[in-house]
Amino acid sequence: MPGDLPLFLAQLLRNPREISAVVPSSRMLAAAMAESLGPLDGPVAEFGPGTGRITRGLLDRGVVPADLTLYEMNAVFSERLQREFPGVRVLNRPAQQAAEDHRGTLAAVVSGLPLLSIPEPVHREILAAAFAALRPGGRFVQFTYGPKPPVREDVRDTLGLVATPGLRVWGNLPPARVYIYRRAAEFCAAPQGDHAFRI
């Protein structure tokens, strides 16, 4: 998307505590985050879309604009997203609001938030809100830059989640790994091609 980097860097310099990456997500990471989604999945929320690279990946995979809601706390990014993605619902409010906005109806939540660097109570609130918003069988897609899984172990255990490690994306700065989280009870009850882990 034209102008991504200058806008991103301007906001990074202005709000360094709000933005965790050094450059926007790559198109390859966006494609990996969107890989499991498509036009038949239904409503999707994205947490922390930033400049919209992953948003574009979701739309390119066929997610219908009217089925996509973006939660972005940065007002400048929110305004940019509204201009760039007509038909997509852009909300300048916390991700935790998704629990009330979409209770039990979302097919997926896709997150670009830096979960492991977020304070523990907020980390817990975000995950709880995501799974409150997800319908049965829904999934939470998250990437991380580090060697650890992106959801804190105690939060995963409290919410009863399992993770499927996804693609490792070398074509990103820094390299990233995608994880898909589901409710353990639902994952174990249904036949799955993926192999899930309690990680």
Secondary structure, DSSP 8 states (H G I E B T S, - for coil): -TTHHHHHHHHHHH-TTT---SS---HHHHHHHHTT--TTS--EEEE--TTSHHHHHHHHTT--GGGEEEE---HHHHHHHHHHSTTSEEE-S-GGGHHHHSTTTEEEEEE-S-GGGS-HHHHHHHHHHHHHHEEEEEEEEEEESSSS-SS-HHHHHHHTEEEEEEEEESSSSS-EEEEEEEEHHHHHHS--SS--B--
